[in-house]
Amino acid sequence: MVSQLENIAKPEIIYPETDGKPMADNTLQFRWITTIKINLDWLFAKNDQVFVAGDLLWYPVEGDNKKRQAPDVMVIFGRTKDERGSYQQWKEENIAPQVVFEILSPGNTQKEMSRKLLFYERYGVEEYYIYDPDKNDLTGLLRGDEGLDTIEDMKGWISPRLNIRFELAQPELLLYHPNGEGFSTYTEEREKAIKERQRADKLAAKLQELGINLDEL
């Protein structure tokens, strides 16, 4: 009888890929989430061992599909850029996201944010940044000996992991890449790419006029 019970297959635990909540409550929050996500994608585009995700459910504990969060943006060093339906930590060499961003909206409650802070502190986040674009208010927390500690002065703060710089200016937060260039929107980067392509096409046409074939160089 005991042997029969042991052979009964355990029910499969489902880890949903969505929590039914929208990625953002308004266009301002969405703009900030996508701006941070896209710029971090570009920053680590050539590093195959940095995974950047936006609004992806993170399950830290195998067998528990109730413990989960979907950070607005999270960065995981040491994991590949493979597509995922969720981030199940036990399948990822048990590497927790090291950096998390949350962009606030008027719908976020103090209880909700306190719950998120406890979750991120408990499950190993090293850097946690919270930005309220409506109030232009920025909070940063860095892991210390006793957990996540508030960073007293965020003016000019440089992320230890990302090496990006924060400047709380007016009317909104400014973020800078390690090379000093400011974070740009998808539209701005697309316009840059179009201009670069146009310059390259003009150069190719000029070289062709001079009888220079780039394919033969």
C-alpha positions, -999 to 999 in steps of 0.1 A, spaced: 0 0 0 28 24 9 46 15 -23 14 23 -43 11 56 -27 47 65 -34 41 57 -71 12 80 -74 23 110 -96 24 143 -78 1 169 -94 20 192 -117 24 228 -104 15 254 -129 35 287 -128 13 312 -147 30 336 -171 7 365 -163 -9 378 -132 -37 395 -151 -25 430 -143 -16 455 -170 21 464 -175 13 501 -168 -16 521 -155 -10 552 -177 12 564 -206 37 582 -183 45 550 -163 46 530 -195 71 555 -211 94 552 -182 93 514 -180 100 510 -217 127 537 -217 146 519 -189 141 485 -204 152 494 -239 183 514 -228 194 485 -206 189 462 -235 212 484 -256 237 487 -228 241 450 -225 234 440 -261 269 425 -266 269 407 -232 253 373 -236 253 367 -199 230 396 -189 192 391 -191 169 422 -190 132 417 -186 101 439 -182 69 429 -164 81 393 -163 68 371 -134 97 360 -111 91 328 -91 119 324 -65 108 292 -48 102 258 -66 68 243 -57 53 277 -47 34 295 -74 20 320 -50 53 337 -41 60 358 -72 65 394 -84 66 410 -118 91 439 -115 86 467 -140 123 461 -150 147 435 -137 183 427 -146 200 393 -140 237 389 -145 249 354 -152 218 344 -173 214 342 -210 190 362 -231 168 332 -240 131 339 -243 111 330 -212 74 329 -202 85 335 -166 117 336 -145 117 304 -125 148 309 -104 155 272 -96 159 267 -134 183 296 -137 211 282 -115 192 298 -86 204 332 -96 181 360 -83 176 392 -102 203 416 -89 187 449 -100 150 458 -99 132 490 -110 96 499 -101 79 529 -117 50 542 -95 16 552 -106 -12 568 -86 -27 533 -82 2 519 -62 -6 517 -25 19 519 5 9 483 14 17 470 -20 51 487 -21 59 475 14 51 440 3 73 443 -28 102 457 -7 100 427 17 99 403 -13 129 418 -30 148 420 3 140 384 12 149 369 -22 182 385 -29 178 417 -49 210 438 -46 198 471 -60 162 484 -59 152 517 -75 117 532 -72 107 562 -93 75 582 -90 73 602 -123 42 622 -111 61 635 -81 96 633 -97 107 614 -66 135 588 -66 144 562 -40 173 538 -41 181 509 -19 214 489 -18 220 456 -1 241 458 30 249 434 58 213 435 71 194 437 39 183 465 16 194 499 30 182 533 17 207 552 -3 209 586 15 218 607 -16 208 597 -51 221 628 -67 248 616 -91 245 580 -78 262 554 -100 247 519 -99 274 494 -88 260 467 -111 248 487 -141 273 516 -139 246 540 -150 242 574 -133 211 589 -118 204 627 -118 172 639 -102 167 671 -123 137 691 -132 111 683 -145 121 646 -144 148 620 -137 178 618 -160 197 586 -165 231 583 -182 249 554 -198 285 546 -186 299 566 -216 280 597 -204 252 596 -230 217 602 -217 191 575 -219 170 580 -250 135 568 -260 128 542 -286 117 570 -311 150 589 -305 171 558 -311 151 549 -342 157 584 -356 194 581 -349 195 547 -367 177 562 -397 202 591 -399 231 568 -395 218 546 -424 212 577 -445 248 588 -439 261 554 -448 240 553 -480 254 588 -490 289 576 -483 285 545 -504 270 565 -533 299 589 -532 325 561 -532 306 545 -561 309 578 -580 346 577 -574 348 542 -588 355 526 -554 339 492 -548 336 485 -511 331 448 -517 366 447 -532 383 464 -502 
